[in-house]
Amino acid sequence: MTAIDRWLLPEGIEEVLPPDAWRLEALRQQLLALYRSWGYDLIVPPLIEYLDSLLTGTGHDLDLQTFKLTDQLSGRLMGLRADITPQAARIDAHQLKQEPPTRLCYIGPVLHTRPEGFAGSRCPLQVGAELFGYAGVDGDVEILALMLETLRVTGIADVHLDLGHVGIYRGLVQQAGLAPEPEAALFDALQRKARPEIDALLGELDLPAPVGRALARLAVLHGDQQVLEQARTVLDGAGAEVQAALDNLSAIAEDARRRLPGVPLYFDLAELRGYGYQTGAVFAAYLPGHGQEIARGGRYDEIGKVFGRARPATGFSTDLLTLMRLGRGTREAPAGGIFAPAEADPALQQTIAELRAAGERVVCALPGQTGGGHELGCDRMLAQADGRWSVQALK
């Protein structure tokens, strides 16, 4: 490795430099204030945990995204978290143990083995909120509304929502009695909406006609409100679980339209992201011209069961770095500053202390340093006149 190579970061790993780091911190504080105003309590889970705790109930995808290492003290496998949501579920189930609905929020780094999702980073700064202990539609819509308010606070407008429900596909698969291998192939083809592959796979299986038709049509059931009306016809012969999932999705959409007027709603009944652990409605926020979703979430009931306490749960997450880069409303760090000379005068030091206490940025010169106030980002200076120190324009 050459001297130059030593300064390179791994692919997908990034750092935040001035002034963006100050913008990022200002945005973090704005969002925490927002979540607090909605009654969400802040948690700060550890960056590393035992692997079986991190991956409990989360499915195969999160396992692939998790860096693993051996704990030198216990000999057990540990993981660097790739998602804070399972940690929030553990805290709700095992640490807090509250009976009323629990609202939790978090902001912290996660690490992925491969680039994925928001901006293709392997080290997102995940921000999100989780609502535990309430199974009704109102809980899903509250999380949807808070996700959109998160985007609004960062200055992101013109968002549209994609809604789906994993219970529709899960119910059809159970009704069809698919073995793991053909189900995995069908799942992959549905995610890509590869209709010829879907038709070919279903043609090889001996399925009841209503179930086969419903599975074949899932890939085309995406669009505006009319999709739900079409789904009523297409899924008419499906079982009770599928009908209940469709009813739930329709109720969420109706409530969301009342609470979020003006936000375009789209539907995709083949959207199965997070299928390994999501149990109900799933949703994502998109910006026109931006290919990846900028926030996502959904319902994941019963994930706390392995921690000793099964509870309904719904939540959302996004990447704070992505919000900062896409948002137009993020407060900038205060520009400029006051340059102070390198003198030990007690009156000067008192003036500097008073200015800093008032919120001013004061940069003190160091004896013999290179560069002056302009190079250090200052637009004013402290100068002495008539025995008093005062702030003046930097010449």
C-alpha positions as a Markdown table, in Angstrom:
| # | Residue | x | y | z |
|---|---|---|---|---|
| 1 | Met | 0.0 | 0.0 | 0.0 |
| 2 | Thr | 1.4 | 3.4 | -1.0 |
| 3 | Ala | 1.4 | 6.5 | 1.2 |
| 4 | Ile | -1.5 | 7.8 | -0.8 |
| 5 | Asp | -3.5 | 4.6 | -0.4 |
| 6 | Arg | -3.3 | 4.8 | 3.4 |
| 7 | Trp | -5.8 | 7.7 | 3.3 |
| 8 | Leu | -8.4 | 6.0 | 1.2 |
| 9 | Leu | -11.7 | 4.9 | 2.8 |
| 10 | Pro | -13.3 | 1.6 | 2.0 |
| 11 | Glu | -15.9 | 1.6 | -0.7 |
| 12 | Gly | -19.3 | 2.9 | 0.6 |
| 13 | Ile | -17.7 | 4.3 | 3.8 |
| 14 | Glu | -17.8 | 8.0 | 4.1 |
| 15 | Glu | -17.0 | 10.9 | 6.5 |
| 16 | Val | -18.7 | 14.2 | 7.0 |
| 17 | Leu | -16.5 | 17.3 | 6.9 |
| 18 | Pro | -17.1 | 21.0 | 7.8 |
| 19 | Pro | -19.4 | 22.7 | 7.2 |
| 20 | Asp | -21.7 | 19.7 | 6.4 |
| 21 | Ala | -21.0 | 18.2 | 9.8 |
| 22 | Trp | -22.5 | 21.2 | 11.5 |
| 23 | Arg | -25.5 | 21.1 | 9.2 |
| 24 | Leu | -25.9 | 17.4 | 10.1 |
| 25 | Glu | -25.8 | 18.1 | 13.8 |
| 26 | Ala | -28.3 | 21.0 | 13.4 |
| 27 | Leu | -30.7 | 18.6 | 11.6 |
| 28 | Arg | -30.2 | 15.9 | 14.2 |
| 29 | Gln | -31.3 | 18.3 | 16.9 |
| 30 | Gln | -34.3 | 19.5 | 14.8 |
| 31 | Leu | -35.5 | 15.9 | 14.4 |
| 32 | Leu | -35.0 | 15.0 | 18.0 |
| 33 | Ala | -37.1 | 18.0 | 19.0 |
| 34 | Leu | -39.8 | 16.9 | 16.5 |
| 35 | Tyr | -39.9 | 13.4 | 17.9 |
| 36 | Arg | -40.0 | 14.6 | 21.5 |
| 37 | Ser | -43.0 | 16.9 | 20.6 |
| 38 | Trp | -44.8 | 13.8 | 19.4 |
| 39 | Gly | -44.2 | 11.9 | 22.6 |
| 40 | Tyr | -41.3 | 9.7 | 21.3 |
| 41 | Asp | -38.6 | 8.9 | 23.8 |
| 42 | Leu | -35.0 | 8.7 | 22.7 |
| 43 | Ile | -33.0 | 5.5 | 23.0 |
| 44 | Val | -29.2 | 5.0 | 22.3 |
| 45 | Pro | -28.6 | 1.3 | 21.8 |
| 46 | Pro | -25.1 | -0.1 | 21.6 |
| 47 | Leu | -23.3 | -0.3 | 18.2 |
| 48 | Ile | -22.5 | -4.0 | 18.8 |
| 49 | Glu | -24.5 | -6.8 | 20.4 |
| 50 | Tyr | -24.5 | -10.6 | 20.5 |
| 51 | Leu | -25.5 | -11.8 | 17.0 |
| 52 | Asp | -28.5 | -13.9 | 18.1 |
| 53 | Ser | -30.1 | -10.8 | 19.6 |
| 54 | Leu | -29.4 | -8.5 | 16.6 |
| 55 | Leu | -30.8 | -11.0 | 14.1 |
| 56 | Thr | -33.7 | -12.4 | 16.0 |
| 57 | Gly | -36.9 | -12.5 | 13.8 |
| 58 | Thr | -35.4 | -10.2 | 11.1 |
| 59 | Gly | -35.0 | -12.6 | 8.2 |
| 60 | His | -32.1 | -13.6 | 5.9 |
| 61 | Asp | -31.5 | -10.2 | 4.4 |
| 62 | Leu | -30.3 | -8.5 | 7.6 |
| 63 | Asp | -28.0 | -11.5 | 8.3 |
| 64 | Leu | -26.2 | -10.9 | 5.0 |
| 65 | Gln | -25.8 | -7.2 | 5.8 |
| 66 | Thr | -24.3 | -7.7 | 9.3 |
| 67 | Phe | -20.6 | -7.7 | 10.0 |
| 68 | Lys | -19.7 | -10.5 | 12.4 |
| 69 | Leu | -16.9 | -11.1 | 14.8 |
| 70 | Thr | -16.0 | -13.2 | 17.9 |
| 71 | Asp | -16.2 | -11.7 | 21.4 |
| 72 | Gln | -12.8 | -12.3 | 23.0 |
| 73 | Leu | -14.4 | -12.4 | 26.5 |
| 74 | Ser | -17.3 | -14.8 | 26.0 |
| 75 | Gly | -16.4 | -16.6 | 22.7 |
| 76 | Arg | -19.8 | -15.8 | 21.3 |
| 77 | Leu | -20.5 | -14.3 | 17.9 |
| 78 | Met | -21.2 | -10.6 | 17.9 |
| 79 | Gly | -22.5 | -8.3 | 15.2 |
| 80 | Leu | -22.1 | -4.7 | 14.3 |
| 81 | Arg | -25.7 | -3.5 | 13.9 |
| 82 | Ala | -27.1 | -3.1 | 10.4 |
| 83 | Asp | -30.5 | -1.9 | 11.7 |
| 84 | Ile | -31.6 | -0.3 | 14.9 |
| 85 | Thr | -35.2 | -1.5 | 14.7 |
| 86 | Pro | -34.5 | -5.0 | 16.3 |
| 87 | Gln | -32.6 | -3.2 | 19.1 |
| 88 | Ala | -35.6 | -1.0 | 19.8 |
| 89 | Ala | -37.8 | -4.1 | 19.9 |
| 90 | Arg | -35.5 | -5.8 | 22.4 |
| 91 | Ile | -35.5 | -2.6 | 24.6 |
| 92 | Asp | -39.3 | -2.4 | 24.5 |
| 93 | Ala | -39.8 | -6.1 | 25.3 |
| 94 | His | -37.0 | -6.8 | 27.8 |
| 95 | Gln | -35.9 | -3.4 | 29.3 |
| 96 | Leu | -39.0 | -1.1 | 29.4 |
| 97 | Lys | -41.8 | -3.7 | 29.8 |
| 98 | Gln | -44.6 | -1.1 | 29.6 |
| 99 | Glu | -48.2 | -1.9 | 29.2 |
| 100 | Pro | -49.4 | 1.3 | 27.4 |
| 101 | Pro | -48.2 | 2.0 | 23.8 |
| 102 | Thr | -44.4 | 2.7 | 23.8 |
| 103 | Arg | -43.0 | 5.3 | 21.4 |
| 104 | Leu | -39.3 | 5.2 | 20.8 |
| 105 | Cys | -37.0 | 7.2 | 18.5 |
| 106 | Tyr | -33.3 | 6.9 | 17.7 |
| 107 | Ile | -30.5 | 8.4 | 15.6 |
| 108 | Gly | -27.2 | 6.5 | 15.2 |
| 109 | Pro | -24.8 | 4.9 | 12.8 |
| 110 | Val | -25.3 | 1.4 | 11.3 |
| 111 | Leu | -22.9 | -0.6 | 9.2 |
| 112 | His | -23.7 | -2.7 | 6.1 |
| 113 | Thr | -21.6 | -5.4 | 4.5 |
| 114 | Arg | -22.8 | -4.2 | 1.1 |
| 115 | Pro | -24.2 | -0.9 | -0.3 |
| 116 | Glu | -27.9 | -0.8 | -0.3 |
| 117 | Gly | -30.9 | 1.5 | -0.3 |
| 118 | Phe | -30.5 | 5.2 | 0.5 |
| 119 | Ala | -27.6 | 6.7 | -1.5 |
| 120 | Gly | -25.8 | 3.4 | -1.7 |
| 121 | Ser | -23.8 | 3.9 | 1.5 |
| 122 | Arg | -22.5 | 1.2 | 3.8 |
| 123 | Cys | -22.6 | 3.4 | 6.8 |
| 124 | Pro | -25.9 | 5.3 | 7.0 |
| 125 | Leu | -26.8 | 7.4 | 10.0 |
| 126 | Gln | -30.1 | 5.8 | 10.7 |
| 127 | Val | -32.9 | 7.8 | 12.1 |
| 128 | Gly | -36.3 | 6.5 | 12.9 |
| 129 | Ala | -39.3 | 6.0 | 15.2 |
| 130 | Glu | -41.1 | 2.9 | 16.5 |
| 131 | Leu | -44.5 | 2.4 | 18.0 |
| 132 | Phe | -45.0 | -0.7 | 20.2 |
| 133 | Gly | -48.1 | -2.1 | 21.8 |
| 134 | Tyr | -50.9 | -0.9 | 19.4 |
| 135 | Ala | -52.2 | -3.0 | 16.6 |
| 136 | Gly | -54.8 | -0.6 | 15.1 |
| 137 | Val | -54.8 | 1.4 | 11.9 |
| 138 | Asp | -54.3 | 4.6 | 13.8 |
| 139 | Gly | -50.8 | 3.4 | 14.8 |
| 140 | Asp | -49.7 | 2.8 | 11.2 |
| 141 | Val | -51.0 | 6.2 | 10.1 |
| 142 | Glu | -49.3 | 8.0 | 13.0 |
| 143 | Ile | -46.0 | 6.5 | 11.9 |
| 144 | Leu | -46.7 | 7.4 | 8.3 |
| 145 | Ala | -47.5 | 11.0 | 9.3 |
| 146 | Leu | -44.4 | 11.3 | 11.4 |
| 147 | Met | -42.3 | 10.0 | 8.6 |
| 148 | Leu | -43.7 | 12.7 | 6.3 |
| 149 | Glu | -43.2 | 15.3 | 9.0 |
| 150 | Thr | -39.6 | 14.2 | 9.2 |
| 151 | Leu | -39.1 | 14.9 | 5.5 |
| 152 | Arg | -41.0 | 18.2 | 5.7 |
| 153 | Val | -38.7 | 19.4 | 8.6 |
| 154 | Thr | -35.7 | 18.7 | 6.4 |
| 155 | Gly | -37.1 | 20.7 | 3.5 |
| 156 | Ile | -38.1 | 17.7 | 1.3 |
| 157 | Ala | -41.3 | 18.3 | -0.6 |
| 158 | Asp | -43.2 | 16.7 | -3.5 |
| 159 | Val | -43.1 | 13.3 | -1.8 |
| 160 | His | -45.3 | 10.5 | -2.8 |
| 161 | Leu | -46.1 | 7.3 | -0.8 |
| 162 | Asp | -46.0 | 3.7 | -2.0 |
| 163 | Leu | -48.2 | 1.4 | 0.1 |
| 164 | Gly | -48.3 | -2.4 | 0.1 |
| 165 | His | -49.1 | -5.3 | 2.4 |
| 166 | Val | -47.0 | -8.4 | 2.8 |
| 167 | Gly | -50.0 | -10.3 | 4.2 |
| 168 | Ile | -51.5 | -10.5 | 0.7 |
| 169 | Tyr | -48.6 | -12.4 | -0.8 |
| 170 | Arg | -48.0 | -14.4 | 2.4 |
| 171 | Gly | -51.7 | -15.5 | 2.5 |
| 172 | Leu | -51.6 | -16.6 | -1.2 |
| 173 | Val | -48.4 | -18.6 | -0.7 |
| 174 | Gln | -49.9 | -20.4 | 2.2 |
| 175 | Gln | -53.1 | -21.1 | 0.3 |
| 176 | Ala | -51.0 | -22.4 | -2.6 |
| 177 | Gly | -48.9 | -24.6 | -0.3 |
| 178 | Leu | -45.7 | -23.7 | -2.1 |
| 179 | Ala | -42.5 | -25.5 | -1.2 |
| 180 | Pro | -39.5 | -23.3 | -0.2 |
| 181 | Glu | -37.6 | -23.5 | -3.5 |
| 182 | Pro | -40.5 | -22.5 | -5.8 |
| 183 | Glu | -41.6 | -19.8 | -3.4 |
| 184 | Ala | -38.1 | -18.3 | -3.3 |
| 185 | Ala | -38.0 | -18.3 | -7.1 |
| 186 | Leu | -41.5 | -16.7 | -7.3 |
| 187 | Phe | -40.6 | -14.1 | -4.6 |
| 188 | Asp | -37.5 | -13.1 | -6.6 |
| 189 | Ala | -39.4 | -12.8 | -9.9 |
| 190 | Leu | -42.2 | -10.7 | -8.2 |
| 191 | Gln | -39.7 | -8.3 | -6.8 |
| 192 | Arg | -38.4 | -7.7 | -10.3 |
| 193 | Lys | -41.9 | -7.8 | -11.7 |
| 194 | Ala | -40.6 | -10.2 | -14.4 |
| 195 | Arg | -44.0 | -11.3 | -15.7 |
| 196 | Pro | -42.7 | -13.9 | -18.2 |
| 197 | Glu | -40.8 | -15.6 | -15.4 |
| 198 | Ile | -43.8 | -15.5 | -13.1 |
| 199 | Asp | -46.1 | -17.0 | -15.7 |
| 200 | Ala | -43.5 | -19.7 | -16.4 |
| 201 | Leu | -43.0 | -20.6 | -12.7 |
| 202 | Leu | -46.7 | -20.7 | -12.0 |
| 203 | Gly | -47.3 | -22.8 | -15.2 |
| 204 | Glu | -45.0 | -25.5 | -13.7 |
| 205 | Leu | -47.0 | -25.7 | -10.5 |
| 206 | Asp | -50.3 | -27.5 | -9.9 |
| 207 | Leu | -52.2 | -24.7 | -8.2 |
| 208 | Pro | -55.9 | -24.0 | -7.7 |
| 209 | Ala | -57.0 | -21.7 | -10.5 |
| 210 | Pro | -58.0 | -18.7 | -8.2 |
| 211 | Val | -54.7 | -18.7 | -6.4 |
| 212 | Gly | -52.7 | -19.1 | -9.5 |
| 213 | Arg | -54.5 | -16.2 | -11.2 |
| 214 | Ala | -54.0 | -14.0 | -8.1 |
| 215 | Leu | -50.3 | -14.7 | -7.9 |
| 216 | Ala | -49.9 | -14.0 | -11.6 |
| 217 | Arg | -51.7 | -10.6 | -11.3 |
| 218 | Leu | -49.8 | -9.3 | -8.2 |
| 219 | Ala | -47.0 | -8.0 | -10.4 |
| 220 | Val | -49.4 | -5.7 | -12.3 |
| 221 | Leu | -51.4 | -4.5 | -9.3 |
| 222 | His | -49.6 | -1.2 | -8.8 |
| 223 | Gly | -50.8 | 2.3 | -9.4 |
| 224 | Asp | -53.3 | 4.7 | -7.9 |
| 225 | Gln | -56.5 | 4.2 | -5.9 |
| 226 | Gln | -58.0 | 2.0 | -8.7 |
| 227 | Val | -55.5 | -0.7 | -7.8 |
| 228 | Leu | -57.3 | -1.5 | -4.6 |
| 229 | Glu | -60.6 | -1.7 | -6.6 |
| 230 | Gln | -59.0 | -4.1 | -9.1 |
| 231 | Ala | -57.5 | -6.1 | -6.3 |
| 232 | Arg | -61.0 | -6.7 | -4.9 |
| 233 | Thr | -61.9 | -8.5 | -8.1 |
| 234 | Val | -58.6 | -10.3 | -8.7 |
| 235 | Leu | -58.4 | -11.6 | -5.1 |
| 236 | Asp | -62.0 | -12.4 | -4.8 |
| 237 | Gly | -61.3 | -16.1 | -4.6 |
| 238 | Ala | -58.4 | -15.8 | -2.1 |
| 239 | Gly | -58.7 | -16.9 | 1.5 |
| 240 | Ala | -59.7 | -15.0 | 4.6 |
| 241 | Glu | -56.1 | -13.9 | 5.4 |
| 242 | Val | -55.7 | -12.2 | 2.1 |
| 243 | Gln | -59.1 | -10.5 | 2.4 |
| 244 | Ala | -58.2 | -9.2 | 5.9 |
| 245 | Ala | -54.8 | -7.9 | 4.6 |
| 246 | Leu | -56.6 | -6.0 | 1.7 |
| 247 | Asp | -59.2 | -4.6 | 4.2 |
| 248 | Asn | -56.4 | -3.4 | 6.4 |
| 249 | Leu | -54.5 | -1.8 | 3.6 |
| 250 | Ser | -57.7 | -0.1 | 2.4 |
| 251 | Ala | -58.4 | 1.2 | 5.9 |
| 252 | Ile | -54.9 | 2.6 | 6.2 |
| 253 | Ala | -55.2 | 4.3 | 2.8 |
| 254 | Glu | -58.5 | 5.9 | 3.7 |
| 255 | Asp | -57.3 | 7.2 | 7.1 |
| 256 | Ala | -54.0 | 8.5 | 5.5 |
| 257 | Arg | -55.9 | 10.4 | 2.8 |
| 258 | Arg | -57.9 | 12.2 | 5.6 |
| 259 | Arg | -54.9 | 12.9 | 7.7 |
| 260 | Leu | -52.4 | 13.7 | 4.9 |
| 261 | Pro | -54.4 | 15.6 | 2.3 |
| 262 | Gly | -52.4 | 16.4 | -0.8 |
| 263 | Val | -49.9 | 13.6 | -0.4 |
| 264 | Pro | -50.1 | 11.3 | -3.5 |
| 265 | Leu | -50.8 | 7.7 | -2.6 |
| 266 | Tyr | -49.7 | 4.8 | -4.8 |
| 267 | Phe | -50.1 | 1.1 | -4.2 |
| 268 | Asp | -47.9 | -1.9 | -5.1 |
| 269 | Leu | -49.2 | -5.3 | -4.0 |
| 270 | Ala | -46.0 | -7.0 | -5.0 |
| 271 | Glu | -43.8 | -4.8 | -2.8 |
| 272 | Leu | -42.3 | -7.3 | -0.4 |
| 273 | Arg | -39.2 | -5.5 | 1.0 |
| 274 | Gly | -38.5 | -6.7 | 4.5 |
| 275 | Tyr | -40.8 | -9.8 | 3.8 |
| 276 | Gly | -38.7 | -11.8 | 6.3 |
| 277 | Tyr | -39.9 | -9.9 | 9.3 |
| 278 | Gln | -42.6 | -7.5 | 8.2 |
| 279 | Thr | -46.1 | -8.8 | 9.0 |
| 280 | Gly | -48.5 | -6.2 | 7.6 |
| 281 | Ala | -48.6 | -2.9 | 5.8 |
| 282 | Val | -45.4 | -1.6 | 4.3 |
| 283 | Phe | -44.7 | 1.8 | 2.9 |
| 284 | Ala | -42.0 | 3.9 | 1.3 |
| 285 | Ala | -41.5 | 7.6 | 0.4 |
| 286 | Tyr | -40.2 | 8.6 | -3.0 |
| 287 | Leu | -39.1 | 11.8 | -4.7 |
| 288 | Pro | -39.7 | 12.4 | -8.4 |
| 289 | Gly | -36.4 | 11.8 | -10.3 |
| 290 | His | -34.9 | 10.0 | -7.3 |
| 291 | Gly | -34.7 | 6.2 | -8.0 |
| 292 | Gln | -34.3 | 5.0 | -4.5 |
| 293 | Glu | -36.9 | 5.4 | -1.7 |
| 294 | Ile | -35.8 | 8.1 | 0.8 |
| 295 | Ala | -37.6 | 6.6 | 3.8 |
| 296 | Arg | -39.4 | 3.3 | 4.5 |
| 297 | Gly | -41.2 | 1.4 | 7.2 |
| 298 | Gly | -44.1 | -0.9 | 8.0 |
| 299 | Arg | -45.6 | -3.2 | 10.6 |
| 300 | Tyr | -43.6 | -6.0 | 12.2 |
| 301 | Asp | -45.8 | -7.5 | 14.9 |
| 302 | Glu | -44.5 | -10.2 | 17.3 |
| 303 | Ile | -40.8 | -9.5 | 16.8 |
| 304 | Gly | -40.4 | -9.1 | 20.5 |
| 305 | Lys | -41.7 | -12.6 | 21.2 |
| 306 | Val | -38.2 | -14.1 | 21.4 |
| 307 | Phe | -37.3 | -11.5 | 24.0 |
| 308 | Gly | -40.1 | -12.7 | 26.2 |
| 309 | Arg | -42.8 | -10.3 | 25.2 |
| 310 | Ala | -44.7 | -10.3 | 21.9 |
| 311 | Arg | -46.2 | -6.9 | 21.0 |
| 312 | Pro | -47.7 | -5.2 | 18.0 |
| 313 | Ala | -45.1 | -2.9 | 16.3 |
| 314 | Thr | -44.8 | -0.4 | 13.5 |
| 315 | Gly | -42.1 | 2.1 | 12.6 |
| 316 | Phe | -40.1 | 3.8 | 9.9 |
| 317 | Ser | -36.4 | 4.7 | 9.2 |
| 318 | Thr | -34.4 | 6.8 | 6.9 |
| 319 | Asp | -30.8 | 8.0 | 6.5 |
| 320 | Leu | -29.9 | 11.4 | 8.1 |
| 321 | Leu | -27.1 | 12.0 | 5.5 |
| 322 | Thr | -29.6 | 11.5 | 2.7 |
| 323 | Leu | -32.0 | 13.9 | 4.2 |
| 324 | Met | -29.3 | 16.5 | 4.7 |
| 325 | Arg | -28.2 | 16.3 | 1.0 |
| 326 | Leu | -31.7 | 16.3 | -0.4 |
| 327 | Gly | -33.3 | 18.8 | 1.9 |
| 328 | Arg | -33.6 | 22.5 | 1.3 |
| 329 | Gly | -34.6 | 23.6 | 4.7 |
| 330 | Thr | -31.7 | 22.4 | 6.8 |
| 331 | Arg | -30.3 | 25.2 | 8.9 |
| 332 | Glu | -26.8 | 26.2 | 8.0 |
| 333 | Ala | -24.1 | 26.6 | 10.7 |
| 334 | Pro | -23.7 | 30.3 | 11.6 |
| 335 | Ala | -21.4 | 31.9 | 9.1 |
| 336 | Gly | -18.3 | 33.9 | 9.9 |
| 337 | Gly | -16.9 | 34.5 | 13.4 |
| 338 | Ile | -14.8 | 36.9 | 15.4 |
| 339 | Phe | -11.0 | 36.7 | 15.3 |
| 340 | Ala | -9.2 | 37.6 | 18.5 |
| 341 | Pro | -5.5 | 38.6 | 18.8 |
| 342 | Ala | -3.0 | 36.4 | 20.7 |
| 343 | Glu | -2.8 | 38.5 | 23.8 |
| 344 | Ala | -3.1 | 37.6 | 27.5 |
| 345 | Asp | -4.9 | 40.8 | 28.5 |
| 346 | Pro | -7.5 | 39.8 | 31.1 |
| 347 | Ala | -10.0 | 42.3 | 29.7 |
| 348 | Leu | -9.6 | 40.6 | 26.3 |
| 349 | Gln | -10.2 | 37.2 | 27.8 |
| 350 | Gln | -13.3 | 38.4 | 29.6 |
| 351 | Thr | -14.7 | 39.9 | 26.4 |
| 352 | Ile | -14.1 | 36.6 | 24.6 |
| 353 | Ala | -15.8 | 34.7 | 27.3 |
| 354 | Glu | -18.9 | 37.0 | 27.2 |
| 355 | Leu | -19.1 | 36.8 | 23.4 |
| 356 | Arg | -18.9 | 33.0 | 23.5 |
| 357 | Ala | -21.6 | 32.9 | 26.2 |
| 358 | Ala | -23.8 | 35.0 | 23.9 |
| 359 | Gly | -23.5 | 32.3 | 21.2 |
| 360 | Glu | -20.7 | 34.0 | 19.1 |
| 361 | Arg | -18.0 | 32.0 | 17.4 |
| 362 | Val | -14.7 | 33.4 | 18.6 |
| 363 | Val | -11.4 | 32.1 | 17.2 |
| 364 | Cys | -8.3 | 33.1 | 19.1 |
| 365 | Ala | -5.0 | 33.6 | 17.2 |
| 366 | Leu | -2.0 | 31.5 | 18.3 |
| 367 | Pro | 1.4 | 33.1 | 18.6 |
| 368 | Gly | 3.3 | 32.8 | 15.3 |
| 369 | Gln | 0.5 | 31.0 | 13.5 |
| 370 | Thr | 0.2 | 31.1 | 9.7 |
| 371 | Gly | -2.9 | 32.8 | 8.3 |
| 372 | Gly | -5.3 | 35.2 | 9.9 |
| 373 | Gly | -9.0 | 35.8 | 10.5 |
| 374 | His | -10.1 | 35.5 | 6.8 |
| 375 | Glu | -8.4 | 32.1 | 6.5 |
| 376 | Leu | -10.1 | 30.9 | 9.7 |
| 377 | Gly | -13.6 | 31.8 | 8.4 |
| 378 | Cys | -14.0 | 35.0 | 10.4 |
| 379 | Asp | -15.7 | 38.2 | 9.2 |
| 380 | Arg | -15.1 | 40.3 | 12.3 |
| 381 | Met | -12.3 | 40.9 | 14.8 |
| 382 | Leu | -11.7 | 42.1 | 18.3 |
| 383 | Ala | -9.7 | 45.4 | 18.4 |
| 384 | Gln | -8.8 | 47.7 | 21.3 |
| 385 | Ala | -9.8 | 51.3 | 21.3 |
| 386 | Asp | -9.7 | 53.7 | 24.3 |
| 387 | Gly | -8.7 | 50.8 | 26.6 |
| 388 | Arg | -11.8 | 48.7 | 25.7 |
| 389 | Trp | -12.1 | 45.7 | 23.4 |
| 390 | Ser | -14.9 | 45.9 | 20.8 |
| 391 | Val | -16.0 | 43.9 | 17.8 |
| 392 | Gln | -15.2 | 45.5 | 14.4 |
| 393 | Ala | -15.4 | 44.5 | 10.8 |
| 394 | Leu | -12.4 | 42.4 | 9.7 |
| 395 | Lys | -10.2 | 44.3 | 7.2 |
